[in-house]
């Protein structure tokens, strides 16, 4: 390694060599240091990272962590993790050495985080506090599993916050019908909500749909992508989970509606997005329609809940419903367990009948 001063710019720079993951020797140059001490500090940190030495600063390890996980998760998930790390974790632990953080330090950090307020002055929810803690724990767990850190001190300290059991908000079929009549004046809104309610797909899946995804002969809808607006750009990603890749059979009336709607979109190509609207537009339309219809306001995702509750009411099994809506596991569908009709009364009637039949047989 060499730390030298660039005579033209007057700034310090570091030139060093390292081996990449294939064993190839490569050169790394870092320029723009105003002071030699800054260049030397960067050189020291780079050497620790190159040697995977857990004596490195927590902030330097976070760079390794993020580069390790970025190719393995969806980009919007990566951005969420990065935001939490940069705003809630690095300000407290960034300057500390990775292997010198203690459980007591995590407790003090938790106490500070729990004092923070949102922009509107409200405290963070228990669920979000748990998410923040889990992110710190994930970083340290990565260091334990991959880089030989001795302990995950966040796990030793214990979590903060908790998972909240949220009420599942949905519309009955009557409430949905009242709502959809109020937004029928805008075709783009009407057909978007018709698909959401009668198929149970997610909002991002709706906004990624193209004409190619429909087979009107078989009356099927293919789900194989999702739409996100990230960093000011339209991004098409894989669906939420592997099971989200699915083919949904549409009711006849919906297939006819959507076929007619697409046929009236001038110049649309087979791989163009059908609904070139924003999520905020859909939220505004939900507000408008619910208010005019006089029904309770639910979230866009509540239409997915509404579809599931309708299928439960129609008597379909949790397994069949999970396959249709793309739940990764049937356990997720059982979150709606309170909506499934109970069979206890039927069981009791059948037991009475069995006992009576047995008694009659014995009397004979």
C-alpha positions, 0 to 999 in steps of 0.5 A: 500500500502507498499513501501519496500526495498528488502534486497537481491537486494537492490532495492525498490518495491511496494506492493498494493491491488486493485479491478478488474472490477469484484470487486475481490480484487487482489495484484499488486507488482512492483519491480526494483526501484533504489530509494525510491522516484521512488517507491513512485511516481509509487505508487501515479500514480497507486492509481490515475489510480485505482481511475480513478482520472483525476488528473493523468499524461497524460502518465498514462491516455494513458496507460488506453486509449490504454488498453481500445481500443486495443481489439476493433480495428484491431492490425495494427490500434492499432500499428499505433495509438501507434506509433503516440502517442509515437513519436508525443504526449507523448514527449510533454504532457506525464509529464503534468496532464491530467486535467491541459492541456489547449487549449493554450498548444495544440496550442503550441504543434501544432506549434512544430509538424508543424516544424517537418520534415521526415527523408528525410527532407520533411515536413509532409503532411497536411493529416498526421498533421490532423491525429496526431491532431485527435489522441490527440483529440481521447485520450481527447475525451475518457477521457471526455466520459468515465472518466469525464474530463470536456473538450476536449481542443484539440477540442477547440484549433481547428485542424491542417492540412487538408484532401487532395483530392488526384487524383484517379490514375488508368489504362485503360484496354489497359494500364493494358493489356500492363502491364500484358504482361510484367510480364507474365514471372513470374506466381506468379506475373501474377496471383496475378495481374490478380486477383487484376485487374479483381476482385478489391480486396485489396492487403491484401485480395489477400495475405490472399487467400487460395484454400478454398476461391475458388469455381470453380464450381460456379466461386466464390471467398470468401473474409473473411480475410486479411494479414498483416506483423506486427512486423516481423510476418505474421498476418491474420486479419478480412477484413478492414470492415464488408462489406468487407466480401463478395463473388465475382463472377469471369469472366470465363477466370479468374476462369479457369486461377486460377484453373489451377494455383493452380493445379500446386502448389505442396503440397499446402493444402486447408488452405495454403496461395496461394501467399506467397510473400511480399507487397514489391515484388508486388511493385517491380513487378509493377515498372518493368512491368510499366517501360517495358510497358511504362505506368504510374506507379500507386500504387497497390491499383490503380488496385482496382481503375482500376477495379471500373473505368472499372465497371463504364465504363461498366454502372454498378450502384454505389450500385452494384459496392459497393457490389462487392468491399466491400465498407462500404457505397455507399458514398465511391463509389461516390468518383469516381463520376467524372467517372460516365457518365453524363446523362444531355445530355440524359435528355435534349433530352428527355425533348425536345421530351416530349415538342414536343409530347405535342405540337403535341397533342395540335395541334390535 
